Amino acid sequence: MRKSGAQKGKGKIKEVAGKATGDTRLEAEGKTDQMAAKAREGIERVHESARRAREETERGTS
């Protein structure tokens, strides 16, 4: 989850910078980056759950 964490942090920085400077485009870009990071985290969780389920299934059938 390191990539998503970095992306989330980058997004927060952009959002705050956009708010501070009145740059609504930068603020929106930051929020978009944060939402993309949350989506990536969700995908990573699903992937990890599937991997664990596969491993458990393989152990059970061996």
N, CA, C, O and CB atoms as a CASP TS submission, in Angstrom:
PFRMAT TS
TARGET T0000
AUTHOR 0000-0000-0000
METHOD Language model
MODEL 1
PARENT N/A
ATOM      1  N   MET     1       0.807  -1.198   0.000  1.00  0.00           N
ATOM      2  CA  MET     1       0.000   0.000   0.000  1.00  0.00           C
ATOM      3  C   MET     1       0.852   1.265   0.000  1.00  0.00           C
ATOM      4  O   MET     1       0.338   2.360   0.231  1.00  0.00           O
ATOM      5  CB  MET     1      -0.919  -0.004   1.190  1.00  0.00           C
ATOM      6  N   ARG     2       2.099   1.127  -0.247  1.00  0.00           N
ATOM      7  CA  ARG     2       2.976   2.293  -0.218  1.00  0.00           C
ATOM      8  C   ARG     2       2.663   3.285  -1.330  1.00  0.00           C
ATOM      9  O   ARG     2       2.683   4.495  -1.104  1.00  0.00           O
ATOM     10  CB  ARG     2       4.414   1.856  -0.320  1.00  0.00           C
ATOM     11  N   LYS     3       2.375   2.785  -2.524  1.00  0.00           N
ATOM     12  CA  LYS     3       2.078   3.687  -3.628  1.00  0.00           C
ATOM     13  C   LYS     3       0.827   4.498  -3.343  1.00  0.00           C
ATOM     14  O   LYS     3       0.791   5.703  -3.590  1.00  0.00           O
ATOM     15  CB  LYS     3       1.914   2.906  -4.927  1.00  0.00           C
ATOM     16  N   SER     4      -0.199   3.837  -2.822  1.00  0.00           N
ATOM     17  CA  SER     4      -1.436   4.554  -2.553  1.00  0.00           C
ATOM     18  C   SER     4      -1.244   5.562  -1.422  1.00  0.00           C
ATOM     19  O   SER     4      -1.839   6.640  -1.441  1.00  0.00           O
ATOM     20  CB  SER     4      -2.557   3.572  -2.204  1.00  0.00           C
ATOM     21  N   GLY     5      -0.421   5.218  -0.448  1.00  0.00           N
ATOM     22  CA  GLY     5      -0.147   6.153   0.641  1.00  0.00           C
ATOM     23  C   GLY     5       0.578   7.389   0.156  1.00  0.00           C
ATOM     24  O   GLY     5       0.275   8.505   0.579  1.00  0.00           O
ATOM     25  N   ALA     6       1.535   7.191  -0.732  1.00  0.00           N
ATOM     26  CA  ALA     6       2.265   8.325  -1.300  1.00  0.00           C
ATOM     27  C   ALA     6       1.343   9.178  -2.154  1.00  0.00           C
ATOM     28  O   ALA     6       1.408  10.407  -2.121  1.00  0.00           O
ATOM     29  CB  ALA     6       3.461   7.838  -2.133  1.00  0.00           C
ATOM     30  N   GLN     7       0.483   8.516  -2.920  1.00  0.00           N
ATOM     31  CA  GLN     7      -0.442   9.254  -3.777  1.00  0.00           C
ATOM     32  C   GLN     7      -1.427  10.048  -2.921  1.00  0.00           C
ATOM     33  O   GLN     7      -1.774  11.181  -3.256  1.00  0.00           O
ATOM     34  CB  GLN     7      -1.201   8.290  -4.722  1.00  0.00           C
ATOM     35  N   LYS     8      -1.872   9.454  -1.825  1.00  0.00           N
ATOM     36  CA  LYS     8      -2.803  10.142  -0.939  1.00  0.00           C
ATOM     37  C   LYS     8      -2.134  11.374  -0.327  1.00  0.00           C
ATOM     38  O   LYS     8      -2.739  12.443  -0.247  1.00  0.00           O
ATOM     39  CB  LYS     8      -3.304   9.189   0.171  1.00  0.00           C
ATOM     40  N   GLY     9      -0.883  11.215   0.101  1.00  0.00           N
ATOM     41  CA  GLY     9      -0.141  12.341   0.671  1.00  0.00           C
ATOM     42  C   GLY     9       0.079  13.447  -0.337  1.00  0.00           C
ATOM     43  O   GLY     9      -0.072  14.627  -0.020  1.00  0.00           O
ATOM     44  N   LYS    10       0.434  13.065  -1.549  1.00  0.00           N
ATOM     45  CA  LYS    10       0.634  14.040  -2.620  1.00  0.00           C
ATOM     46  C   LYS    10      -0.668  14.785  -2.898  1.00  0.00           C
ATOM     47  O   LYS    10      -0.671  15.996  -3.117  1.00  0.00           O
ATOM     48  CB  LYS    10       1.146  13.346  -3.904  1.00  0.00           C
ATOM     49  N   GLY    11      -1.761  14.048  -2.887  1.00  0.00           N
ATOM     50  CA  GLY    11      -3.062  14.665  -3.126  1.00  0.00           C
ATOM     51  C   GLY    11      -3.429  15.657  -2.043  1.00  0.00           C
ATOM     52  O   GLY    11      -3.965  16.728  -2.327  1.00  0.00           O
ATOM     53  N   LYS    12      -3.141  15.301  -0.803  1.00  0.00           N
ATOM     54  CA  LYS    12      -3.450  16.202   0.316  1.00  0.00           C
ATOM     55  C   LYS    12      -2.637  17.483   0.214  1.00  0.00           C
ATOM     56  O   LYS    12      -3.149  18.573   0.470  1.00  0.00           O
ATOM     57  CB  LYS    12      -3.176  15.510   1.665  1.00  0.00           C
ATOM     58  N   ILE    13      -1.375  17.350  -0.160  1.00  0.00           N
ATOM     59  CA  ILE    13      -0.521  18.536  -0.327  1.00  0.00           C
ATOM     60  C   ILE    13      -1.084  19.440  -1.411  1.00  0.00           C
ATOM     61  O   ILE    13      -1.158  20.657  -1.239  1.00  0.00           O
ATOM     62  CB  ILE    13       0.930  18.127  -0.673  1.00  0.00           C
ATOM     63  N   LYS    14      -1.483  18.839  -2.535  1.00  0.00           N
ATOM     64  CA  LYS    14      -2.060  19.634  -3.622  1.00  0.00           C
ATOM     65  C   LYS    14      -3.346  20.321  -3.171  1.00  0.00           C
ATOM     66  O   LYS    14      -3.572  21.495  -3.465  1.00  0.00           O
ATOM     67  CB  LYS    14      -2.337  18.747  -4.848  1.00  0.00           C
ATOM     68  N   GLU    15      -4.181  19.577  -2.454  1.00  0.00           N
ATOM     69  CA  GLU    15      -5.445  20.147  -1.990  1.00  0.00           C
ATOM     70  C   GLU    15      -5.203  21.348  -1.082  1.00  0.00           C
ATOM     71  O   GLU    15      -5.808  22.405  -1.262  1.00  0.00           O
ATOM     72  CB  GLU    15      -6.270  19.087  -1.254  1.00  0.00           C
ATOM     73  N   VAL    16      -4.322  21.181  -0.113  1.00  0.00           N
ATOM     74  CA  VAL    16      -4.025  22.261   0.829  1.00  0.00           C
ATOM     75  C   VAL    16      -3.394  23.454   0.110  1.00  0.00           C
ATOM     76  O   VAL    16      -3.742  24.604   0.378  1.00  0.00           O
ATOM     77  CB  VAL    16      -3.090  21.759   1.945  1.00  0.00           C
ATOM     78  N   ALA    17      -2.469  23.172  -0.800  1.00  0.00           N
ATOM     79  CA  ALA    17      -1.835  24.256  -1.558  1.00  0.00           C
ATOM     80  C   ALA    17      -2.868  24.992  -2.403  1.00  0.00           C
ATOM     81  O   ALA    17      -2.834  26.218  -2.508  1.00  0.00           O
ATOM     82  CB  ALA    17      -0.708  23.705  -2.455  1.00  0.00           C
ATOM     83  N   GLY    18      -3.776  24.246  -2.998  1.00  0.00           N
ATOM     84  CA  GLY    18      -4.830  24.865  -3.795  1.00  0.00           C
ATOM     85  C   GLY    18      -5.733  25.746  -2.960  1.00  0.00           C
ATOM     86  O   GLY    18      -6.098  26.844  -3.380  1.00  0.00           O
ATOM     87  N   LYS    19      -6.097  25.269  -1.771  1.00  0.00           N
ATOM     88  CA  LYS    19      -6.928  26.071  -0.868  1.00  0.00           C
ATOM     89  C   LYS    19      -6.187  27.331  -0.444  1.00  0.00           C
ATOM     90  O   LYS    19      -6.761  28.420  -0.423  1.00  0.00           O
ATOM     91  CB  LYS    19      -7.336  25.250   0.373  1.00  0.00           C
ATOM     92  N   ALA    20      -4.909  27.179  -0.106  1.00  0.00           N
ATOM     93  CA  ALA    20      -4.115  28.310   0.388  1.00  0.00           C
ATOM     94  C   ALA    20      -3.921  29.389  -0.668  1.00  0.00           C
ATOM     95  O   ALA    20      -3.860  30.576  -0.349  1.00  0.00           O
ATOM     96  CB  ALA    20      -2.763  27.824   0.869  1.00  0.00           C
ATOM     97  N   THR    21      -3.824  28.975  -1.919  1.00  0.00           N
ATOM     98  CA  THR    21      -3.561  29.939  -2.994  1.00  0.00           C
ATOM     99  C   THR    21      -4.813  30.332  -3.764  1.00  0.00           C
ATOM    100  O   THR    21      -4.765  31.198  -4.639  1.00  0.00           O
ATOM    101  CB  THR    21      -2.547  29.372  -3.951  1.00  0.00           C
ATOM    102  N   GLY    22      -5.930  29.696  -3.438  1.00  0.00           N
ATOM    103  CA  GLY    22      -7.158  29.991  -4.166  1.00  0.00           C
ATOM    104  C   GLY    22      -7.215  29.329  -5.535  1.00  0.00           C
ATOM    105  O   GLY    22      -8.037  29.699  -6.373  1.00  0.00           O
ATOM    106  N   ASP    23      -6.349  28.360  -5.763  1.00  0.00           N
ATOM    107  CA  ASP    23      -6.292  27.648  -7.041  1.00  0.00           C
ATOM    108  C   ASP    23      -7.246  26.455  -6.969  1.00  0.00           C
ATOM    109  O   ASP    23      -6.879  25.381  -6.493  1.00  0.00           O
ATOM    110  CB  ASP    23      -4.825  27.180  -7.371  1.00  0.00           C
ATOM    111  N   THR    24      -8.473  26.660  -7.448  1.00  0.00           N
ATOM    112  CA  THR    24      -9.483  25.606  -7.348  1.00  0.00           C
ATOM    113  C   THR    24      -9.118  24.383  -8.185  1.00  0.00           C
ATOM    114  O   THR    24      -9.472  23.258  -7.832  1.00  0.00           O
ATOM    115  CB  THR    24     -10.839  26.140  -7.783  1.00  0.00           C
ATOM    116  N   ARG    25      -8.414  24.601  -9.286  1.00  0.00           N
ATOM    117  CA  ARG    25      -8.003  23.467 -10.132  1.00  0.00           C
ATOM    118  C   ARG    25      -7.019  22.567  -9.377  1.00  0.00           C
ATOM    119  O   ARG    25      -7.147  21.343  -9.408  1.00  0.00           O
ATOM    120  CB  ARG    25      -7.359  23.976 -11.456  1.00  0.00           C
ATOM    121  N   LEU    26      -6.044  23.170  -8.702  1.00  0.00           N
ATOM    122  CA  LEU    26      -5.066  22.399  -7.935  1.00  0.00           C
ATOM    123  C   LEU    26      -5.744  21.687  -6.766  1.00  0.00           C
ATOM    124  O   LEU    26      -5.426  20.538  -6.459  1.00  0.00           O
ATOM    125  CB  LEU    26      -3.936  23.314  -7.422  1.00  0.00           C
ATOM    126  N   GLU    27      -6.671  22.374  -6.125  1.00  0.00           N
ATOM    127  CA  GLU    27      -7.412  21.774  -5.017  1.00  0.00           C
ATOM    128  C   GLU    27      -8.198  20.549  -5.503  1.00  0.00           C
ATOM    129  O   GLU    27      -8.183  19.501  -4.857  1.00  0.00           O
ATOM    130  CB  GLU    27      -8.367  22.812  -4.379  1.00  0.00           C
ATOM    131  N   ALA    28      -8.876  20.688  -6.629  1.00  0.00           N
ATOM    132  CA  ALA    28      -9.647  19.573  -7.192  1.00  0.00           C
ATOM    133  C   ALA    28      -8.729  18.428  -7.607  1.00  0.00           C
ATOM    134  O   ALA    28      -9.062  17.258  -7.417  1.00  0.00           O
ATOM    135  CB  ALA    28     -10.474  20.046  -8.398  1.00  0.00           C
ATOM    136  N   GLU    29      -7.586  18.765  -8.168  1.00  0.00           N
ATOM    137  CA  GLU    29      -6.614  17.749  -8.568  1.00  0.00           C
ATOM    138  C   GLU    29      -6.146  16.958  -7.344  1.00  0.00           C
ATOM    139  O   GLU    29      -5.989  15.739  -7.402  1.00  0.00           O
ATOM    140  CB  GLU    29      -5.406  18.401  -9.288  1.00  0.00           C
ATOM    141  N   GLY    30      -5.927  17.667  -6.243  1.00  0.00           N
ATOM    142  CA  GLY    30      -5.513  17.003  -5.009  1.00  0.00           C
ATOM    143  C   GLY    30      -6.578  16.052  -4.493  1.00  0.00           C
ATOM    144  O   GLY    30      -6.272  14.940  -4.063  1.00  0.00           O
ATOM    145  N   LYS    31      -7.827  16.489  -4.537  1.00  0.00           N
ATOM    146  CA  LYS    31      -8.921  15.625  -4.091  1.00  0.00           C
ATOM    147  C   LYS    31      -9.040  14.400  -4.991  1.00  0.00           C
ATOM    148  O   LYS    31      -9.307  13.295  -4.519  1.00  0.00           O
ATOM    149  CB  LYS    31     -10.250  16.402  -4.074  1.00  0.00           C
ATOM    150  N   THR    32      -8.838  14.606  -6.286  1.00  0.00           N
ATOM    151  CA  THR    32      -8.886  13.492  -7.233  1.00  0.00           C
ATOM    152  C   THR    32      -7.775  12.488  -6.937  1.00  0.00           C
ATOM    153  O   THR    32      -8.006  11.278  -6.955  1.00  0.00           O
ATOM    154  CB  THR    32      -8.767  14.008  -8.681  1.00  0.00           C
ATOM    155  N   ASP    33      -6.578  12.988  -6.665  1.00  0.00           N
ATOM    156  CA  ASP    33      -5.462  12.098  -6.320  1.00  0.00           C
ATOM    157  C   ASP    33      -5.790  11.272  -5.073  1.00  0.00           C
ATOM    158  O   ASP    33      -5.484  10.081  -5.011  1.00  0.00           O
ATOM    159  CB  ASP    33      -4.171  12.917  -6.090  1.00  0.00           C
ATOM    160  N   GLN    34      -6.408  11.911  -4.094  1.00  0.00           N
ATOM    161  CA  GLN    34      -6.753  11.208  -2.860  1.00  0.00           C
ATOM    162  C   GLN    34      -7.809  10.134  -3.110  1.00  0.00           C
ATOM    163  O   GLN    34      -7.726   9.036  -2.559  1.00  0.00           O
ATOM    164  CB  GLN    34      -7.253  12.198  -1.807  1.00  0.00           C
ATOM    165  N   MET    35      -8.802  10.451  -3.941  1.00  0.00           N
ATOM    166  CA  MET    35      -9.829   9.456  -4.261  1.00  0.00           C
ATOM    167  C   MET    35      -9.233   8.284  -5.035  1.00  0.00           C
ATOM    168  O   MET    35      -9.605   7.132  -4.808  1.00  0.00           O
ATOM    169  CB  MET    35     -10.966  10.098  -5.072  1.00  0.00           C
ATOM    170  N   ALA    36      -8.317   8.575  -5.938  1.00  0.00           N
ATOM    171  CA  ALA    36      -7.654   7.509  -6.699  1.00  0.00           C
ATOM    172  C   ALA    36      -6.849   6.614  -5.759  1.00  0.00           C
ATOM    173  O   ALA    36      -6.806   5.396  -5.937  1.00  0.00           O
ATOM    174  CB  ALA    36      -6.731   8.108  -7.793  1.00  0.00           C
ATOM    175  N   ALA    37      -6.217   7.220  -4.767  1.00  0.00           N
ATOM    176  CA  ALA    37      -5.440   6.443  -3.797  1.00  0.00           C
ATOM    177  C   ALA    37      -6.354   5.534  -2.982  1.00  0.00           C
ATOM    178  O   ALA    37      -6.008   4.383  -2.713  1.00  0.00           O
ATOM    179  CB  ALA    37      -4.649   7.378  -2.861  1.00  0.00           C
ATOM    180  N   LYS    38      -7.512   6.043  -2.590  1.00  0.00           N
ATOM    181  CA  LYS    38      -8.459   5.215  -1.838  1.00  0.00           C
ATOM    182  C   LYS    38      -8.944   4.047  -2.687  1.00  0.00           C
ATOM    183  O   LYS    38      -9.092   2.932  -2.189  1.00  0.00           O
ATOM    184  CB  LYS    38      -9.655   6.056  -1.362  1.00  0.00           C
ATOM    185  N   ALA    39      -9.189   4.303  -3.963  1.00  0.00           N
ATOM    186  CA  ALA    39      -9.612   3.229  -4.863  1.00  0.00           C
ATOM    187  C   ALA    39      -8.507   2.185  -4.991  1.00  0.00           C
ATOM    188  O   ALA    39      -8.776   0.984  -4.974  1.00  0.00           O
ATOM    189  CB  ALA    39      -9.983   3.795  -6.254  1.00  0.00           C
ATOM    190  N   ARG    40      -7.270   2.643  -5.119  1.00  0.00           N
ATOM    191  CA  ARG    40      -6.135   1.722  -5.228  1.00  0.00           C
ATOM    192  C   ARG    40      -6.026   0.870  -3.960  1.00  0.00           C
ATOM    193  O   ARG    40      -5.759  -0.329  -4.038  1.00  0.00           O
ATOM    194  CB  ARG    40      -4.815   2.505  -5.470  1.00  0.00           C
ATOM    195  N   GLU    41      -6.233   1.492  -2.789  1.00  0.00           N
ATOM    196  CA  GLU    41      -6.177   0.740  -1.538  1.00  0.00           C
ATOM    197  C   GLU    41      -7.239  -0.352  -1.518  1.00  0.00           C
ATOM    198  O   GLU    41      -6.979  -1.472  -1.079  1.00  0.00           O
ATOM    199  CB  GLU    41      -6.358   1.678  -0.338  1.00  0.00           C
ATOM    200  N   GLY    42      -8.435  -0.020  -1.994  1.00  0.00           N
ATOM    201  CA  GLY    42      -9.506  -1.012  -2.052  1.00  0.00           C
ATOM    202  C   GLY    42      -9.144  -2.172  -2.957  1.00  0.00           C
ATOM    203  O   GLY    42      -9.362  -3.333  -2.611  1.00  0.00           O
ATOM    204  N   ILE    43      -8.596  -1.859  -4.105  1.00  0.00           N
ATOM    205  CA  ILE    43      -8.180  -2.900  -5.047  1.00  0.00           C
ATOM    206  C   ILE    43      -7.089  -3.766  -4.427  1.00  0.00           C
ATOM    207  O   ILE    43      -7.102  -4.988  -4.575  1.00  0.00           O
ATOM    208  CB  ILE    43      -7.680  -2.275  -6.369  1.00  0.00           C
ATOM    209  N   GLU    44      -6.151  -3.136  -3.735  1.00  0.00           N
ATOM    210  CA  GLU    44      -5.077  -3.890  -3.086  1.00  0.00           C
ATOM    211  C   GLU    44      -5.631  -4.822  -2.009  1.00  0.00           C
ATOM    212  O   GLU    44      -5.156  -5.947  -1.856  1.00  0.00           O
ATOM    213  CB  GLU    44      -4.047  -2.932  -2.472  1.00  0.00           C
ATOM    214  N   ARG    45      -6.641  -4.353  -1.259  1.00  0.00           N
ATOM    215  CA  ARG    45      -7.243  -5.203  -0.220  1.00  0.00           C
ATOM    216  C   ARG    45      -7.939  -6.414  -0.839  1.00  0.00           C
ATOM    217  O   ARG    45      -7.814  -7.534  -0.343  1.00  0.00           O
ATOM    218  CB  ARG    45      -8.249  -4.393   0.625  1.00  0.00           C
ATOM    219  N   VAL    46      -8.672  -6.177  -1.928  1.00  0.00           N
ATOM    220  CA  VAL    46      -9.353  -7.282  -2.606  1.00  0.00           C
ATOM    221  C   VAL    46      -8.328  -8.279  -3.136  1.00  0.00           C
ATOM    222  O   VAL    46      -8.500  -9.491  -3.002  1.00  0.00           O
ATOM    223  CB  VAL    46     -10.242  -6.755  -3.761  1.00  0.00           C
ATOM    224  N   HIS    47      -7.270  -7.764  -3.732  1.00  0.00           N
ATOM    225  CA  HIS    47      -6.213  -8.628  -4.271  1.00  0.00           C
ATOM    226  C   HIS    47      -5.591  -9.473  -3.158  1.00  0.00           C
ATOM    227  O   HIS    47      -5.372 -10.673  -3.329  1.00  0.00           O
ATOM    228  CB  HIS    47      -5.123  -7.780  -4.971  1.00  0.00           C
ATOM    229  N   GLU    48      -5.313  -8.847  -2.032  1.00  0.00           N
ATOM    230  CA  GLU    48      -4.711  -9.560  -0.904  1.00  0.00           C
ATOM    231  C   GLU    48      -5.666 -10.621  -0.358  1.00  0.00           C
ATOM    232  O   GLU    48      -5.236 -11.725  -0.023  1.00  0.00           O
ATOM    233  CB  GLU    48      -4.324  -8.572   0.210  1.00  0.00           C
ATOM    234  N   SER    49      -6.950 -10.297  -0.268  1.00  0.00           N
ATOM    235  CA  SER    49      -7.938 -11.269   0.209  1.00  0.00           C
ATOM    236  C   SER    49      -8.023 -12.462  -0.734  1.00  0.00           C
ATOM    237  O   SER    49      -8.110 -13.606  -0.288  1.00  0.00           O
ATOM    238  CB  SER    49      -9.319 -10.610   0.352  1.00  0.00           C
ATOM    239  N   ALA    50      -7.998 -12.198  -2.030  1.00  0.00           N
ATOM    240  CA  ALA    50      -8.050 -13.276  -3.018  1.00  0.00           C
ATOM    241  C   ALA    50      -6.808 -14.157  -2.919  1.00  0.00           C
ATOM    242  O   ALA    50      -6.894 -15.380  -3.023  1.00  0.00           O
ATOM    243  CB  ALA    50      -8.181 -12.700  -4.439  1.00  0.00           C
ATOM    244  N   ARG    51      -5.661 -13.528  -2.717  1.00  0.00           N
ATOM    245  CA  ARG    51      -4.419 -14.295  -2.583  1.00  0.00           C
ATOM    246  C   ARG    51      -4.488 -15.212  -1.366  1.00  0.00           C
ATOM    247  O   ARG    51      -4.114 -16.382  -1.442  1.00  0.00           O
ATOM    248  CB  ARG    51      -3.203 -13.347  -2.470  1.00  0.00           C
ATOM    249  N   ARG    52      -4.967 -14.678  -0.246  1.00  0.00           N
ATOM    250  CA  ARG    52      -5.077 -15.487   0.974  1.00  0.00           C
ATOM    251  C   ARG    52      -6.059 -16.638   0.787  1.00  0.00           C
ATOM    252  O   ARG    52      -5.794 -17.763   1.210  1.00  0.00           O
ATOM    253  CB  ARG    52      -5.514 -14.615   2.158  1.00  0.00           C
ATOM    254  N   ALA    53      -7.185 -16.354   0.157  1.00  0.00           N
ATOM    255  CA  ALA    53      -8.186 -17.399  -0.078  1.00  0.00           C
ATOM    256  C   ALA    53      -7.612 -18.500  -0.960  1.00  0.00           C
ATOM    257  O   ALA    53      -7.842 -19.685  -0.717  1.00  0.00           O
ATOM    258  CB  ALA    53      -9.451 -16.805  -0.727  1.00  0.00           C
ATOM    259  N   ARG    54      -6.865 -18.101  -1.985  1.00  0.00           N
ATOM    260  CA  ARG    54      -6.246 -19.089  -2.875  1.00  0.00           C
ATOM    261  C   ARG    54      -5.256 -19.954  -2.097  1.00  0.00           C
ATOM    262  O   ARG    54      -5.232 -21.174  -2.260  1.00  0.00           O
ATOM    263  CB  ARG    54      -5.533 -18.388  -4.060  1.00  0.00           C
ATOM    264  N   GLU    55      -4.440 -19.319  -1.251  1.00  0.00           N
ATOM    265  CA  GLU    55      -3.464 -20.073  -0.457  1.00  0.00           C
ATOM    266  C   GLU    55      -4.156 -21.043   0.493  1.00  0.00           C
ATOM    267  O   GLU    55      -3.718 -22.183   0.649  1.00  0.00           O
ATOM    268  CB  GLU    55      -2.566 -19.117   0.335  1.00  0.00           C
ATOM    269  N   GLU    56      -5.235 -20.592   1.128  1.00  0.00           N
ATOM    270  CA  GLU    56      -5.965 -21.468   2.049  1.00  0.00           C
ATOM    271  C   GLU    56      -6.580 -22.643   1.302  1.00  0.00           C
ATOM    272  O   GLU    56      -6.581 -23.771   1.796  1.00  0.00           O
ATOM    273  CB  GLU    56      -7.059 -20.683   2.789  1.00  0.00           C
ATOM    274  N   THR    57      -7.101 -22.375   0.115  1.00  0.00           N
ATOM    275  CA  THR    57      -7.690 -23.437  -0.698  1.00  0.00           C
ATOM    276  C   THR    57      -6.626 -24.439  -1.111  1.00  0.00           C
ATOM    277  O   THR    57      -6.852 -25.648  -1.055  1.00  0.00           O
ATOM    278  CB  THR    57      -8.381 -22.854  -1.940  1.00  0.00           C
ATOM    279  N   GLU    58      -5.477 -23.949  -1.522  1.00  0.00           N
ATOM    280  CA  GLU    58      -4.387 -24.836  -1.933  1.00  0.00           C
ATOM    281  C   GLU    58      -3.905 -25.694  -0.769  1.00  0.00           C
ATOM    282  O   GLU    58      -3.594 -26.871  -0.954  1.00  0.00           O
ATOM    283  CB  GLU    58      -3.221 -24.020  -2.499  1.00  0.00           C
ATOM    284  N   ARG    59      -3.842 -25.125   0.410  1.00  0.00           N
ATOM    285  CA  ARG    59      -3.418 -25.901   1.587  1.00  0.00           C
ATOM    286  C   ARG    59      -4.453 -26.950   1.952  1.00  0.00           C
ATOM    287  O   ARG    59      -4.108 -28.050   2.384  1.00  0.00           O
ATOM    288  CB  ARG    59      -3.173 -24.974   2.785  1.00  0.00           C
ATOM    289  N   GLY    60      -5.717 -26.609   1.778  1.00  0.00           N
ATOM    290  CA  GLY    60      -6.790 -27.532   2.138  1.00  0.00           C
ATOM    291  C   GLY    60      -6.907 -28.710   1.198  1.00  0.00           C
ATOM    292  O   GLY    60      -7.376 -29.773   1.604  1.00  0.00           O
ATOM    293  N   THR    61      -6.497 -28.551  -0.038  1.00  0.00           N
ATOM    294  CA  THR    61      -6.633 -29.633  -1.015  1.00  0.00           C
ATOM    295  C   THR    61      -5.365 -30.454  -1.169  1.00  0.00           C
ATOM    296  O   THR    61      -5.363 -31.451  -1.891  1.00  0.00           O
ATOM    297  CB  THR    61      -7.025 -29.068  -2.352  1.00  0.00           C
ATOM    298  N   SER    62      -4.300 -30.061  -0.511  1.00  0.00           N
ATOM    299  CA  SER    62      -3.021 -30.784  -0.659  1.00  0.00           C
ATOM    300  C   SER    62      -2.993 -32.030   0.166  1.00  0.00           C
ATOM    301  O   SER    62      -1.997 -32.753   0.159  1.00  0.00           O
ATOM    302  CB  SER    62      -1.854 -29.904  -0.272  1.00  0.00           C
TER
END
